Amino acid sequence: MAVTDFFAGEIATELLKHLLAIVRKSTFCRSTAEQLIVDINGLLPIIQEIKQTGVELSQTRQRQLDDFSKILQDGYELAGKVLNSGRWNVYRNLQLARKMERLEKRVGRFMQVTMQAHVLADVHHVRFNMEQRFDVLEHRLKAIKIGVDDGGGGGGCLGKAVKRMEEDEKWFEYSFVSLGAGIELGKRKVKEMLMGKEDRGVFEICGIGGIGKTTLAKEICKDDQVKSYFKDKIFFFTVSQSPNVEQLRKTIWENISGCNLHSYGRAEILPQWNLQYQWNSNSTVPVLLILDDVWSLSVLEPLILKIPGCKILVVSRIKFPPSVIDCVYDLELLREDEAMSLFCHFAFGHNSIPRGFNHKLVKKVVEECEGLPLALKVIGSSLKGKPEMFWTSAKNRLSQSQPVGESHELQLLERMKLSIDCLPDKVRECFLDLGAFPEDKRIPLDVLINMWVELHDIDEEEAFHILVELSDKNLLNLVKDARAGDMYTSYYEISVSQHDVLRDLAIHVSNRGDVNQRRQLVMPRRDTRLPKEWERNMDEPFNARVISLHTDEMREMDWFRMDCPKAEVLILNFSSSEYFLPPFLENMPKLRALIVINYSASNAVLHNMSVFGNLTNLRSLWFEKISVTHLSDSTNPLNNLRKISLILCDMKNNLDESFVDLPGLFPQLSEFTMDHCINFNKLPSSICQLHKLKSLGITNCDSLYELPSDLGELQALQVLRIYACPHLKKLPPGIGHLVNLKYLDISQCIGLRCLPEAIGCCRNLEKIDMRECPQIESLPSSLVFLESLSCVICDNEVFCQWNDVEKAIPGLCVQVAEECFTLDWLSQ
């Protein structure tokens, strides 16, 4: 969106109000005001259309719009003078009438001359740019996905966005604790609490949302003195608003003690004396347990382990009573100088106000952020690169909000709302979609991109650019798989996360209006049943396009009737070993994306699978931690289904040809992914009859030992990812028939012994990732025929052999993978 379009629209709207009042009141200016109303009413849809496109205008056009915005501003001030002028002052009214006539001529000239020229120029640009766009779109999208967008291994715009995000996060965390004495004091006091003489204790960091509690807790984890004191036995757990307390308590104990509790069964029945008895042998080693984002005393109390040497740091917006907490540190808002430094980094790229910028205006905006780090970061990012008029409007909006305090969470959200009000409409809607996912959970990039594509009628490349724009404005976080290293980034190694306050903002904005008319219907946290508000309004259709549920086990009797004729995305989050799919799926004729995620410790069995027979428009299906039943018994062909993702699923060997006819069930399937799935040994040969399949990913599947010999029949395949399948011994020779293959990932296939000689026939192959394949000691000579190959990631053992290939293929970049031993990815 051009930088003044938003405020030109605002000024025009306010001017219209004045003009309507003039028509009713003023005799001298009535006819001029009526003509101005006609002109401006014709202009407002054009401004709105420019806003919706999100396109940045050329400097010349932007300057013309800036000038016109100034005309509207002058007109608004002039109209105010007309309204305030008394009827008895005839001379002044005549002067104002002449000025109104001149204003009308200036507006009319812009509409008749400047806007006509813009239209003619647009016709030429559209014809030329559309031809270019369609030529490069497909290539750009593939490059973004496989991480060769910039000709190297950096992942192009997506990789650069991740890198910017990582650098910003590091800077934010570093600067937050080193801005001044106030923050240093907080860090020192928390360290004193934790490293005191007491053998054990429960301590707390308390403060409103967005004040930096979690950032301070993470800095405590990384502090050298703290790490030395606790001998690196520091454990960080995010609790959130609706945790599975039993499962979390068990996980905490297993991590701290190193004992597996399967033999005990349910964690809450473990006698406390038994925990203390097991712990006595290690009681001399202190342990720090950090419980982040705790929302209630009823959740906190079962998580407090009263064992020798264990100190617990609770991070919460709520101040818990002294009967539970031994000592509390109330995190204070930033001082004026600290707030200014933090704000300027995100608004200007350095820690002070640039020369020539309006210092008073910046200071006023910073004051309105009231020292809240998250508000300073997000609002600063939203104003970056904007003109002074934009800043003035932001300041005025912020000043209309009530002060932020412990009891004013809604006022904080109203302040933060400024950061999304100025987004193009489509980008704003994509931001609001993030509220449909559970708090404190990473969102797979594939899920989010699919959702946006289906909901907003955009292509995947546009969805990527919206993702990068929201990242640049610090409205979401791009998180790279820690195993991927720093040198390369592809689509498959990235997930999305969001601060709780920003998720609250998305839900707060989406929940306005009548429940039956909302665009989104979201359960903000896990509950045992659907909201009563929904049940009270079930007699009328729900017009939401996105519906997100978060429950425990649901049986057939737990559902009530819901008519959802416009629903396009349904997200089912639950935590149980059995789950009855909602019967109202039959009343979702427009459903295009179904996401089913089980957060319990064991795989869930789904019931009511017959509803799939009615999902004729379904295009994308995501199953996570599900026991996959015989699909042939449960559904009719899904003729529009394009993408299937099975994550952490128990396949029960149901992919065998005798159980399921894949091409018959999914004739249009173009992407098929299985990750961390168990109980299947080989892919069925029927998968090779999916002639429209473009992407096949079988990753982290321990039991896979064989690929179909006729894999080469997948003539449309462009992406083949066989990642971390340790029992796979070889690739089938038929791989050489994959003439459209562009990306091959065989990394961490530690049992793979060689690349087939036929691979040299894959003339369109652009990237090979073969990290951690220790048994591949030699390379086939046919690799020199891979003329399109631009990026190879390998281990040092075969790097020298790739050097010979590199000399034969112009533009080929061979990179040695850095070793990565972190376990951070386990929390993803």
N, C-alpha and C positions, 0 to 999 in steps of 0.2 A: 504494500500500500504506500502511495506517496505520502511524504511526511506531513503535508497540510490538508490532505483530503478529509481526514477525520474531523478536524476543527473547522474547515470550510463548511462542512455539513452542519456542525453544531451552530455556527454563527448564522447560517442561512435560516435555520429553524427558529432561532431566537428573533431574528429580524422579521420573519413572517408574523410572529406574534405581535410585534410592535405595529407592523403595517395593518394588520386586521383591526387593531385598536384605533389607528389613525382614520381608517375608512369610516368607523362608527362616530368618531369625535370631530375630526378636522374638516372644515369646508374647503379651505385653501388647497390642501394636499390630497384630497380624496381621489381624484382621477389618476394622479401620479402613483399613489400607493396601490391602486387597483391594478395598474399595468405592471408594477414591480412584483406584485403577488403572482401574476400570470407568469412572468419571466422566471422567478425563483422557483415556483412550483414545477416548471419545466426542467430546471437545473438539478433539483434535488435527486431525482432518479439516476442522473448521470453520475453525480458524486457517489451515490450509494453503489453503483455498478463498479466504479473505480475501486472503491473500498473492498468489494467482494473479490475482485480479481487478484488483489495482493501484488500487483505489478508495480515495480519502481519505474517512474517516468524519467524521460531524458531531462538533462539540466535545463534546456530551453523551455520545455513544457512545464517543468516544475516551477521555474521562475515566473511563468505566466500565471500559474495557479496561485503562487504566493502573492502576486500583485492583485489578483482577483479577490483573494481572501482578505487583503487589506481594504479593498473597495467595500466588501461586505461589512467589515469591522467599522469602517467610517460610516456606512449606511446605518448600522445598528446604533451608533452614537448619535447620528443626526436624527433618526426616528425618535430616540429618547428625548431629544431637545424639543421636537415637534409636540410630543405628548405633554411635556412639561410647560409649554408656552401657553399663557393665558389668552382667552379669546379676545379680550379687550386690546391687546397689543397688536394692532393691525400691521404696523410697519415691520415688526419682527416676524410676524407670520408670513408676510409677503417674501421677506428675505429667505426664510426657511423653505417656502414653496419653490423659489428659484433653485435653491440647492437640491431640493428633492428632484426637480426636473433634470438637473445635471447628473444626479446619481442614476436616474432612470436611463439616460442616454448612455452612460458608461456601462451599465449592466447590459443594455440592449446591444451595444457595440461588441461586447465580449461574446454574447450569444450568437450574433449574426456573422461576425468575421472570424474571431479566434477559434470558436468551437467548430465552425465549418471547415477551417483549415486543418484542425485536428482530425476530423472525420476522414478527409481525403487522404491525409498521411497514414491514418490507420488502415485504410483499405490496401494501400501499397504494402505496408509492413506486415499485415496479416498474411497476404498472399505469399510474400517472400519467406517469412519466418516459419509458416506452417510446413512448407516444403522441407526446409532445413531441419525442423524439429522431428518430423517423422523419420528422417534419414538417420538421426543419431540416437533417438530415444531407446530403441531396443539394445543397441550396443552399450549405452551408458548404464542402463539398468542391470545388465549382466555384469558389467565391470564393478558396479557398486556391490553386488551380491558376493562376488568372489574375492574382492579386495585387490583389484588391479586398476582401479579407476584413475590413478595418476601415473600409470606407466611403471610403477614400482610395486612395492608390497605394502603401501601405506593405507590402502583402503579408500583413497579418494576423499570426497566430501564427508563421508560417514566416519572414516578413520580420523580425519582432521578434527571433526567435531568431538569425537571421543578424547582425542589428545588435548584439545582446548578445555574440555570439561575436567579432565584429570588435573591439568595445570591450575585451573581456577580453583578446584577443590583443595589442592595442596596449598595454594596461596591463601585461600580463605581460612583454612585450619591454622596455618602458620600465623597469619596476621591477626586472627581472632585472639590468640593467646599472647601476642606480643605487641598489641596496639598501645597499651599503656598500663599504668600502675593498677587500674581497677581490675583488669582481666588477670594480670599476674597475681594480684592478691587472691582472686578466686582460686586459681590453680594451686597456689601455695597452701591455702586453707584446706582444700580437699586433700592434698597430699598429707598434711598434718593429721587430718582425721584418720586416714587410712594407715599411716605409718606410726601411729601412737603405740603406747605400751600395752594396750589391751590385747588379750589373746584372740578375741573375736569381737564382732560388732556389726551393726547394721547402720549404714550412713546414707544420706540422701543429698542429691542435687535437685533443687526445686526451682521452678520458674514457668512463666507462661510459654505457650507454643511459639517457636521461632526465635527464642532468645539465645539459643546456642548451647543447650544442656548436653545434647548428644555429642556435639563437637568438642566440648570441654571434657566429657567422659572419654572420648577416643584419644584426646591428647594425653590424658592421664595414663591410658594404656601404653602409649608410646614413650612416656617419660623414662629416661634412663634410670633415675633413682628408684622409681616405682618398680620397674622391671627387675632391678637388682634385688630390691627388698623382697619381692614375691618370687624370686628365682624363675621368672618368666611363666609362672603358673597363674596366668590371668585369663579369665573366661568371660566373653561378652555375649549376652543373649538379648534379643529384642522380644519383648513380651507382647505388646500391642493391646488393643481394646478387647479383642475377643479370642484369647488364646485357648488352646486345648491344654489345660493346666496339668492334667495327668501325664500327658505325653511330654510336655515341657519339663516337668519335674524329673521324670525318668531320664530324659536326655541330659539335664544338668548334672544329675548324680553320676551317670555313666562317664561323662567327660571329666568330672572332678576326681572321681575315685579310680577310674580305669576299670571298673567292674561292670560286666554285662548283667543286666537284671532280668533276662528272659526267664531264668529259673524261678524268679519270684512272682512273675505274673504282674498284676496291677501294682503300680508304684505306691499308691496311697496305703496299701496294707502292710508295707514294710515296717517292722517295729523300729522306733527311733534308737533303742539301745543297740540294735544290730548295726545301724549305720555308724554309730559312734565306735562300736567294737571293731568294725572293719577299718575305721579311719585311724585308730590309735597307732598303728605301725608307722604311719606317715605324719603324725601330728606335729612333728618338728618343722615341717615344711609349710610356710604360710601360703594361703590361696586367696586370690581376689576374684570375686564373682560380681560381675556388673549386670544388673537387670535394667535394661533401657525401656522407656515408654510404658511404664506401669500405670494402669488407670484406676485400680480399685484395691482396697484393703483385702477383700475376699480373695483376690488373685494373688496378692503379695504374700500373705501369711503362709500358704502351703509351699511357697518357693524358698522360704527362709530355712536353710539347713544349719541347725545349731550344733556344729562340730568344731572341735579344737582347731585353731589356726585359720579358720575361714572367715574372711571379712567380706561383707556384701555392700555394694554401692548401688543404691536405687536411684533411677533417673525418672522424674515424673513432674507433671504439671500440678499434681495434688500434693499438699503437705500432709504427710501421714502422722498419726499421733505419737507422742513420746513413749507410749507403751510398746511400740514396735521399732521406732527409729531412735538410735542413741544420739545422733547429732545430725543437724540439717545445715546445708549451705544454700542460702537463697541467692540465686544468680541475679545480679543486677543488670539493668539496661546500660548500654554504652554511654560514656560521657560524650560531650559535644565534639571534642577533638577526635576521639576514637571513631565516632559515628561518621564524621566528615571524611576521614581517611578511608574507611571501608566503602562508603558510598561512592567516592570519587574513583576508586579502582574500577568499579563495575560500570560507572557512567562515562568515564573519560579514559580509562586504561592506565591511569597513574594516580598517585595518592593525594593530589591537590587540585584545586580549581584552575583550569587553564587561563592563561592571560587573555583578556578581552571578553571572557564570559561574564555574565551578570552574577556577581558574587552574592548579592542580596537574595536573588531568586533561588540560587542553589542552596544557600543556608536555610531559606524558608522551607524548601522541600525536605531537606535533611531534618529540620526540626519537626516536621509533620510525621516523619517516620519514627519519632520518639525513641531513638536509640535501640530499636529492635533489629538485630542483625539480619534476619531473613527478609524483613521489609526493605532494609537498605540495599540488600543484594538484588532482590527481584525488581524493585522499583527503579533502582539505578540502572539495571540492565535494560529495562523497558524504555528509558529515556535516552539511552546511548545513541548519539548521532542525530537526535531530533532538534528542530529549531526552537527558538526562544518561546514562540507562541504555544508550542506543544507543552513546554515546561510550565508556562503560566497557567494553562488549563489544568495541568496535573496538580499544581499547587492549590488552585481554587477548589478542586475536588477533594483533595486531602484535608483541606481546612474545614470542610463541611462535616467531617467525621467526628464522632465523639472521642475523647481520650481513651487510649488503650490501657487496660489494667487487668488485674487478675480475674475480674468478673466481667470483662468485656471481650470475650473471644470473638463475638460477632462483629464488634467494631474493628478488630484486627482484620477479619476477613473482608470487611468493607474497604479498608485501606488497601489490602492486597488486590482487591478487585480492579483497581486502576490498571494493574499490569496486564490484565487480559481485555479490558474494555477497548484498548486501542489496537488490538489484533485484527487482521482481516477476518471476516465472518467464518470462513472455512477453517482457518487456523484456530480460532477461538473454539469452534465446535470440537475440533480434534483434542484440544486441551481438556474440555469438559468430559470427553470420553474416558479420560484417565481415572475419573472418580468411580468408574464401574468395576475397578479391580480392587482386591482386598488390600488393606493397609499393610505396610512393611513387607510386601512380597514383590520380588522382582518380576517384571512383566516380560515374557519372551518377545523379542523384537518381531518375530514372525507373526505372533498373535495380534500385536498392535497394528502392524502394517496391513494384514488381511482385514482387520476390522475397519480401518479407515478406508481402504479400497472399496469394500462392500457398502459402507454407509454413505460415503460422500461422492461416489461416482468419479473418483480420481484414479490415475494410473499409479503404479508402485513408485515410480521416480518422484512424482509430486508428493507422495506420502513421505518418502525419504527426506525431501527438502523441508516439509513441514516439521518433521522430527528434528532436523538440524536447527531450524528457526526457534523452536521451543527450547531446545538445548542451549542455544546462544543467549536466550533471554532468561536462562536459569529457572525455567518453569518445569523442567524435568531433568533427570540425570541419566546419562548414557554410561553403562557399566560394562566393561570388557571382561570376558572370562580370564581369570588370572593365569590360566595355563597357556594363553595365547601368546604371551610375551609382548614386547613393545614395538617390534619391527613391522608387524603386519596385522591388519584388522580386516575381517570379512563379516558379512551380514550375520553369519551363524555364530559369531563369538560375542555378540552384544545383547544385553538386555536393558530394560528401562526401569528406573525407580523414581520415586517422588517423595518429597518431604510431606509429613503428615498434614501440615498446615495447608499446603497447596492442594492435597487431596480433599481436605475439608472445604477449601474454597470451591473446587469443582462441584462437590456435592451441594454446597450451600447455594450456588448459582443455579444448578440444575433443578433443585427442589422447590423453586418458586412457582407459584400458580397452582391451579387445581390438579390433584393427583392424576385424574383421568386424562389430562391434556399435556402432561409433562413429556418432553422429548426423551427423558431417561427415567427409568424406574429402578432405583438402586437401594439395596439394603446396605447401609453404611458399615455394619458390623455383624458378626455371626450371631444367630439367634436360633431358638429351638423351633420356631414357627414363622410363617410369613407375617408381615406387619398387619396389625388390626385395621389401620387406615385403608389398606388395600381391600381387606375383606368387607369393610363398610361400604366401599364404592364398587363392589364387584358386579352390581346390576347394570352398570354402563361399561362400554368398551374402554380399554386402556389404549391410548394412542401412542404410547412410547415406542420409539424405534430401537432403543437399547434397554434390555432388562437384565439386571444382575442380582442373583440370589445368593445368600450365604447362610447355610443352615447346618444342622447336624443330620442324622439319619432322617429320611423322609419316606414314610410309607404311603400307600395309596390313599388311606383315610386322612392323611395330614394335609392333602391339597384341597383347595376350594376352586371353583370354576372361575377362570379368567378368560375374557375374550380380548385377544391382542392382535387385531387385524393388521397393524402396521409394523409389528416387531420384525426387525431385520437381524439383530444380534441378540443371542441369549447366552449369558454366562452363568453356569451353575457351579458354585463353590460349596463344598460340603466336607464334613469330616465324619466318616463312618465306613463300616465294612460292607454295607448294603444300601442301595439307594433306588427308590422308585422314581423313574423319570416322570416329570409333571404331565398329567393328562392334557393340560391346555396346550401342549406342543401341537396337538391336532388343530388348534385354532390359530395357528401362526402361518398363514399361507405364503407370507413374504419372507420367511426366515431364510437368511443367506449364510449366517455363520453361527455355529454351535460350539461352545467351549465348556467342557466338563472337567473340573479339577477337584481331585480328592486330596485333602490335606491330612488324612489320618495316617497311622503308621503302616497299615496293611492295604493291599489292593482291594478295591470295592467291586462287588458284583452289581451290575445294573439290571433293573427289572423294567418291564414295559417297553422293551426294545421295538415292539411292533409300531410305535409311533413314527419310526423313521420312514415307514411306507408313505406317510402323508407329507413328508418334507421334500416336495418335488423341486423347490427352488434352492435347496441347500447347496452351497458352493464350497464351504470350508468347515472341516470337522477337526476338533482338538480334544483328544482323550488323555488325561494324565492320572496315573496310578489307578488304572481300571483293569479288572479281569475281563479280557475280551472273549465274549461268547461266540457261538457259531453264527456268523453273520448271515449265512444262508437261511437260517431258521427265523431270522428276525426282521428282515427288510426286503422290500422290492428294489429293483435297480434304481440307483440314485443318479439319474441321467445328467444332472447339472453339477455334480460334485467335482471340484477341481483339486482340492487339497485335503490330504489326510495326515495328521500328526499324532503318533502314538508315543507317549512319553511315560517312562517308568511303568509300563503296562505288563501284565502277565498274559502272554499270548496263548498259553496252554496248548501249544502246537496246533492252533486252529487255522494257521495259514496254509496247511497242507491242501493240495488240489482236491482231495476227496471231501473236504469240508466246505471250501469256498471257491467260487468262480470269480476271480478278481475282475477280469475284463467284462464279464457279464453284469456284475454289480456296479462297477464304476467305469463306464465306457469313456468318459471324458476326463479321467484323472490325469493331471499334469504334474503334481508334486506329491511324493509319498515319503514320509519321514518316520523312522523308528529310533528312539533314543533310550538307552538304559532299559530295554525290554528284556524279559526273561522267558525261559521255556519255549524257545524255538531254535532249531538247529540249522536250518537252511531256508533260503527263500524258495518259494514254489516257482516252478518254471512258468506257471500261468502269468506271473508278473511281467514276463517278457512279451506278453500279448497286449500290454497296455501301450498301444502304439502312439498315444499322445503324451506319454510321460516325458517330462523335461528335466525333472530333478528327483533323484533317488538318494536318500540318506539313511544309512544303517550305522548308527554310532553307539559306542559304549555297550555293545551287546556281547557279553562274554561267551554265550553258548553258540554263536554263529561260527560254523566251520567251513561252509561251502556256499559259493555263489552259483547261480544257474549257468550251465555251459552255453546256453543260447542267449546270454545277456546282450550279445551284439545285435539282436533283433530290435532293441530299443533305439530305433533310428533317430527319434526326436530328442534323445537324452542329451542334455547340455551340462548337467552337474551330477557327479557321482561322488558321494562321500561315504567311505567305509572307514570310519574313524574309531580307533580304540577297540578293535575286534581281535583279541589276542590269539584266538584259535584258528583264525583264517590263515591257511598255508599258501594259497596262490590265487592269482586273478585268472579268470578263464581267458583262453586265447581269443575268444570272440570279442573281447574288448576292442580289438583293432577295427571292428566294423562300426564302432560308435563314431561316425564321421562328423557329428555335430557336437561332440563332447568338448567342453571348454574348461572345466575345472575337475580335477581328480584329487581327492584327499584320502590318503591311506595312512595318515600319521598314527603312531602308537599301535600299529598292527605288528606286534612284536614277533609273531610267528610267521609273517610273510617273508619268503625267502628270495624272491626275485620279481622283477617286472617282466612281463611277457615281451618277446621280440615284436609281436604284432602291434605293440603300442605305438610304434612309429607310423602307423597308418592313420592315427588320430590327428590329422593335419590342422584341425581348428583348435587343438588344445592350447590354452593360454596359461594355465597355472597348475603346478603339481605341488602338493604339500605331503612330504614323506618324512616328517620329524619322527624320531624314535622308532625307526625300523631297523634294529641292530643286525638282523640276519641278512639284510640286503647288502652284500659286499661288492657286487659288481653291477654295471649297468648295461643294458642291451645297446648294441651299436646303432640300432634303428632310431634312437632318440634324436640324432642329428637331422632327421627329416621333419621334425616338429617345427615347421617354419613359423607358426603363430605363437610359439611358447615365449612368454615374457617374464614369468616369475617362477622360481623353484625355491622351496624351503626344505632344507635337508640337514642331516647331522654332519659333523666334521669328518667322519669316517669316509663318506663318499663325496665330499666336497671337491677333492682333487679331480675325481673322474668327471664331475659335472663341469669343471673348468674347461675340459676338452670340448664338451658339448657347447659351452658358452661361446667358445671361439668360432664355432660353426654356425651359430644362430645369432644374427644381428639383433641387438636390443634385449637379449636375455639377461636377466638379473638373478644370480644365484645367491641365496642368503643362508647362513648357518644359524640354525635355531639356538637361541640362548636357553640354558637350562633353567627350569622353573620348578621349585620344590614346595611352593606355597600350598596350603590347604584352604585358602580363602574361598575357592570356588565351591566348597562343600555347602556354604551358606546360601548359594544362589538357588 
